């Protein structure tokens, strides 16, 4: 080769990635290129949390089935037999289980993402990586339980012969995506807030106890007074649950205006949570 000493070879220069660490942007934006570069780290976080989730338990991942079954039984007995909550044209066990699955996913995602930054304090203070990966991983992990729990819903649908009618079932993932957006947005905000105020960890369980009742898990939303339908529409999970039942079970068609309110609130939660997370991110290491 020209310019190379006799008997030697030229080794092509290895391509390297230069990382420039700048102050975090205070605008609500995600650096997709950076997140893609750290995709293996995201996978490591997710796999670590999945393995730890049921470590040293007697029944393991079977808890992903037992928890919704036990909760559904309590709801059916208390709210179906005694309280006589409205069920519309659906069987009450189908109403409860179909609402319980997305709600359980949302609660697990919100709880995990709110604690994600604080629980990974040693990493945050010693190693550089996009901190937003922590809430994102916490939102992904409960999806495994959701997929396993779908077997419970399919079993209940088979028992009561409640099956999707037509191609409208293809819209079901869109309502689940709405739950992901709402959980991630609120999780980003609470995870950043939890770094400074540890009271967040104690306040979240109080809020989550009443959330199923405010989201229509135990009843069909279109059978309550109109004014309360509009009030509950501010909660994005009401749009998720009503849309989920509509697409999978042939329930009542969600009101477009109220669904739009839920979608708008979810989007605002996402961008508001991301903006707050990004603005407080530079102080995470010092505060923790």
Secondary structure, 3 states (H helix, E strand, C coil): CCCCCCCCCCCCCCCCCCCCCCCCCCCCCCCHHHHHHCHHHHHHHHHHHHHHHCCCCCCHHHHHHHHHHHHHHHHHHHHHHHCCCCCCCCCHHHHHHHHHHHHHHHHHHHHHHHCHHHHCHHHHHHCCCCCHHHHHHHHHHHHHHHHHHHHHHHHHHHHHCCCCCHHHHHHHHHHHHHHHHHHHHHHHHHHHHHHHCCCHHHHHHHHHHHHHHHHCCCCCHHHCCHHHHHHHCCCHHHHHHHHHHHHHHCCCCCCHHHHHHHHHHHHHHHHHHHHHHHHHHHHHHHHC
